[in-house]
Every structure is written in structure tokens, then in C-alpha cells.
Amino acid sequence: IVMTQSPATLSVSPGERVTLSCRASQDIDKKLAWYHQRPGQPPRLLVYATSTRATVAPARFSGRGSETEFTLTISSLQSDDIGTFFCQQYQTWPYNFGQGTTLDIK
Amino acid sequence: EVQLGESGAEVVQPGGSLRLSCAASGISFGGYWGHWVRQVPGKGLIWVSHVNPDGSITEYGDSVAGRFTVSRDIAQDTVVLQMNSLTTEDTGVYYCARDRSTSTFVPFRWFDSWGQGILVIVSS
């Protein structure tokens, strides 16, 4: 399964609403996770099962989607949110990741 | 043996071996699945291997099968990756990651905690 994220890069002002997209090459039965990686740090889990927020993830992050189309929304961008966001499917082995969307602050 | 969380990079010649341990990561793997993921600039994140809570089930990505071995170190409550016959294609940052499934047979396959990572460079 190939995971495609868009856009590749994004520049956003603090406080803005941001939506990131992830597309799977086939139906993944909502088995999708999102991670955030700050520069020089390991990835951190934000969302799993498409829309279940991880315990450490702030409430401003929300995920939705089905079949092959998924989104991660940040309701109000904070300066802490810079870095790269990855989606990962876990419906089928191997558990492929998308190439990432890199976010920076305007 | 290289501990994740150690600074710097490990340089290994092609054909060489390296053993990675997640013991210094601060992550408790007891009762959970452990995974290894490689990150290569320009190629994103690549799942490498996993091991179940009692060490009886292991799986590998096609590019490392037959060369890498994942195991558990019960005494240190961690996971270990033995990498043999290394090639330049194995270069990247290696992360250990925890999967919260306690099932012997079925992982969740998403990762709630990640180690700091170690850069492995395979080069002559």
C-alpha cells in the first residue's frame, strides 16, 4: 500500500486552522495513525485508528477519514507544531508511512 | 553494542555488524511488542522489524530479512536489533518503538513511544 501526503510543505501563521491530507492506494479500513516529528527528535504519536487522539496529543489535533482519504486538522496552529507530520497505515504488512508534510510558521 | 540515546553516529564498513539496544531509551517494553523503524532522508520512515512480548514471534521487512535479528532482553526490559552483513542501503537513523498491544499474537502496529534514535552509517 502506497501512502501519499499533501502538501509536501506548508507555511502557516500562528492561530490558523491547518488541514493535512493523506491518501492510501487502497482501502485501509481506517487503520491509520498520525505522528509529529520536531527537528532532531523522534516521531510522537498523535492519532491512531483514524480519529482516536493519543493521550499525550493536545486537543487541537483531530483526525478523520475513511477508505483511502484521511485528514489531520490542527484547529489553531501553535509555534510548537513546527516539524514534519507523517501518516502510517497498519492495515497491511509492511506498515508503510507517507513521505510527510513539513510545517513551518510564517 | 550501541545504546539508543548515545550521541553521535556509528560508522560501520559494508559487510560489518552492529548490535543496537534500546535499554537507555527510558521506554519500558515489558509485556508489549517492540518494533524497529529506520529513517532515511528523502525516503521517509521504513518499518524494519518487530518482536512480540515473549520473544516468540518476530517479523522483518524484505530488505533486512535473513540479515537482521530482533530479540528481547528481558533482564533489561528492552529490545535488541542485531544487524549483520550491512550494506550502504542500511544507512539511516534507527528508532526503537513500543506497540501497546499485550497480545502474544496480534500487535496494534502503531507506536506510542519512540527511542531517541541512533544514526548508523555504512560506509567504507
Contacts between the chains, C-beta under 8 A, distances in Angstrom:
chain1	res1	chain2	res2	distance
A	31	B	109	7.5
A	33	B	110	4.0
A	33	B	111	7.7
A	35	B	111	7.8
A	41	B	116	8.0
A	42	B	95	5.4
A	42	B	114	3.7
A	42	B	115	6.5
A	42	B	116	6.0
A	42	B	117	5.5
A	43	B	45	7.1
A	43	B	95	7.6
A	43	B	111	7.7
A	43	B	114	5.6
A	44	B	114	7.1
A	45	B	110	6.6
A	45	B	111	6.3
A	45	B	112	5.1
A	45	B	113	7.9
A	48	B	108	7.5
A	48	B	110	4.4
A	54	B	112	6.5
A	86	B	44	7.1
A	86	B	45	6.1
A	88	B	45	7.5
A	88	B	110	6.7
A	90	B	108	7.5
A	90	B	109	3.5
A	90	B	110	5.7
A	93	B	59	7.2
A	94	B	47	5.2
A	94	B	61	5.5
A	94	B	62	7.6
A	95	B	47	4.7
A	95	B	109	5.3
A	96	B	47	7.5
A	97	B	44	5.4
A	97	B	45	4.1
A	97	B	46	7.5
A	97	B	47	7.7
A	98	B	44	7.1
A	99	B	44	4.9
A	100	B	44	6.1
